[in-house]
Amino acid sequence: MRQDRLESVLQSILPGGHMLVTLKQGAGVRKHANGRVFILWEDAEVRGVFGGPGVKVVDFRVPRSGVREGDVWLGYVVRKE
């Protein structure tokens, strides 16, 4: 079910197009005190979706948050063939 959300995002990319996708790293769901809810992801799970036919990860980074110590993001630039 979680993967369905990422797959629907990929459907919105036009052929030859790129998209930047950033996801918070971890497992489960995290709710911050400000009310925001984050679904957490691991790289292998994301690549299982982004590794499908006609999709290529052209850049990947793992930056640490400049706002909350300990928060780590997964950043992907995805290209649709």
BELZI-V324816 format. One line per field, one symbol per residue. ss: DSSP state (2 for helix, 1 for strand, 0 for the rest). psi: psi as a letter, one per 30 degrees, with the letter a starting at -180 (. if undefined). burial: + if it has 16 or more other C-alpha atoms within 10 Angstrom, else -. Layout:
ss = ???
psi = ???
burial = ???
//
This chain:
ss = 022222222220000001111111100011100000111010222222220000111111100100000001111111110
psi = eefeeeeeeeffklkfllkkkkkkkakbkkklfgfkkkkklkeeeefeefglkgkkjfkklikkkfejkfkklkkkjkkk.
burial = ---------+--+----++---++++--------------+----+--++----+++--------------+++++-+++-
//
